[in-house]
Amino acid sequence: MTAATDPVLYSFRRCPYAMRARLALAISGTRCELREVQLSAKPRSMLDASPKGTVPVLVLPDGEVIDESLDIMRRALARRDPEDWLAREDAALIAENDGPFKRDLDRYKYPERHGSEPLAHRESAMAFLRRLDARLADTGQLCGPVRGLTDAAIMPFVRQFAAVDRLWFDAQPLPHLGTWLAGHLSSGLFGAIMIRVTPWSPGDPPIAFASSPEAASR
């Protein structure tokens, strides 16, 4: 059940930006009304709240709108951070993920949309992934031995890259990155944030989004 005092989260299940927002909301135990968005038919209420029309969008009970994924993560974790994720934030690494790596990822995954040479961008993206692999060899997670904000912020994009050609990705010499990705994808936390719901329409019964301690556990 949801309450009138719960935030409303506009999301899209497969969007990596929405995934990382949901990861932080779930680990913090923030209860929301989840509204799954059909990207080809974005709801008017979401566009009224955030005219840029991208997910995630978090509308707080007082009307405040947070429409940047990292801002949603930090706000949720500032309220409650049971695993101390905020202490494990590498802003520079996240910026590299969101900038050059995301640019290469888009041009590898959607070459027809960008008029790009996908294999060139795949190789460019691999330079970033090789550095992640080397870092994970030393620490297990990106900012130490346990997961944190940096892992949650970057993992959904690595997942998307790997899914473009999974057989090819699995054959690459990235053993530490592969283990890290598999661990996150098999976690109870990831399972909790990847629930399947039908796209929201006005008048639909509210769908509660929250993670129990069991779901958020490793």
N, C-alpha and C positions, 0 to 999 in steps of 0.2 A: 504494500500500500504506500501511496505517497500522501504528503500533506501540503496544504496551501503554502506552508513556509519552506518547502523544498525548492532548491534551484531547478531550473529547466535546462537540460543539456541537449542541444541539437548536435547530432553526430552522424557519421557514416561508418558502418562497421569496418570497412577495408581501408579507410584513409589512415595513413600513418600518423598524421598530425592528431586526428581524433583518437587513435589508439593510445598515444602517449598521454593525452589528457585523461582518458578513461583509466589508464594505469595509476596515475597519481590520485585521481578521485577515489578509486577502489582501495588503494593501499591506505589512504587516509580515512576510509570509512565514511566518506561524504555521500549522503543519500541524495539522489536527484530523480527528477522525472526525465526519463530517456525518451527522446523523440528522434527516431531514425529518419534520416532525410533521403529522399529520392532526388539525386542530383539533377535529373532532367526536369524535375517539377518541385523546386524548392518552395517550402511553405511561406506564405506572406508574412506570418508572424516572425519567422527567422529573419527575413529580409528587412522587416521593419526594425528589428533589434540590431541587425548588423548588415547594412546595405552592401558590403563587399561580397556577401553571399558565399563565404567559404566556411567549412566546419573545421574545428568545433566552435560552437557558440554556447557560452554559459550565461544564462540570465538569472541573476540573483533575485531573491524575493523583494528587495527594495528597488528593483528596476535597473540596478547596475548591470552592464553588459561587459563580459570579458570574452574577446574573440580572437585571442592569440593563444595557441596551445601551451607555450611555455609559461605564460602568465596564469593560465588555469592551473597548471601543475604547481607553480609556486604558491598560489593562493590556497589551494587545497592543503598543501604540505605545511604551510604556515599555521593553519588551523590545527592540524594533527599530523604528526610525522613519526609513526611508531617504529620505523626502521632507520630513522635519521637520514633520509634520502638527501635532504638539503645540504648536509655536510659533504656529500659526494657529488658535487656539481662542478664540471669542467666546462665553463662557458665558452672557452675558445674551441674546444673539440666539438661541442654542439653546434657552434657557428660554422665550423668547417663542414659538418654534416649537412646543415641546413642550406649552405651556400654551394660550394663547388661540388660536393658529392651529390647533392640533390639535383643539381643541374645535369651532371653526367647521368644519373639514374633516369631522369625523365627522357633524355635523348637516347638512351639505350633501350628503355622500355617502349617508348612511343616515337620511333624514328619517322613514321609517316606524318605525325603531327608537327614535328620540328624540322623536317627536311634534313635529318642528321645521318651520320654514318654510325650505326649502333656499335660496331665492334671497337671503333676508336674510343667512344665514350665508355664502353665497358672496361677497356684497359685503363683509361684515365681514372675511373672509379676504383679500380683494383688497387691503385697506389694507396688510397685511403684505407682500404680494407686490410692491406698488408701491414700498415702501421697499427691498426687496431689489433691484428693478430699478434704482433710482436708485444704490444702492451699487455694483452691478455695472458701471454706466456708468463709474464712476471707476477701478475696480480689476480688472475682468475676473473675479475670483473674490471670495468674500465677505470674505477677510482678506488681500487682496493679489493679485499677478498670477498666482499658482500655487495649485493646489488644496491644501486642508488639512482639518483635522478638522471645521471648521465647515461646509464644503461637503458633506462626506460625511455629516454628521449631519442636515443639513436637506434635501438633495436628494431622498431617497426620499419625503418628505412632499409636496414640490412635485410630484413625479412622480405621486403618488396624486391630488392635487388636479386636475392637468391631465387625468388619464385619465377623470374623471367625465363631462366633456363636452369632448372634444378639439377639436372644430370651434370651439366657443365660445371655449375657452382660446386657441387659435391666432389668433383674431381680435382678441384684446385687445392694447392698446398696451403690451406688455411686451417690447420687442425684446431688451434685454440679458438678461433672465431667460430668454427663449426660447432664445437662443444658448447661455447657460450650461447650461440643462437638456439641450439637444440634445447638447452636447459631452460631458457626463457620461454620458448614456445610450448614446452611440456609442463610448465609451472601451473599451479592452481590459480595464481593471479591472472595469468594470460587467459586461461580458460574462462575465468569469471567475466572478463571484459569483452569476450568475443561471443556473447550470447546473440542468437539470431532473433530478430523481431521484424515485423512487417513495417514498411514505411508509415510514418505518422500522418494522420489527417485530423483536422479540427473535429472535435466531438468524440474521438477515440478514447476509450478508458485509459487512464494514465498507466504507464509502465515504470515500475520502480527500478532504479539502478543503484546497487550498493553491493559491497563485498563483505561477506562474513569473514571472521578470522580464519576459518577453515579454508575458504576459497583463496584467501590471500597468502596462505602458507606455501612454503616451498613444496 
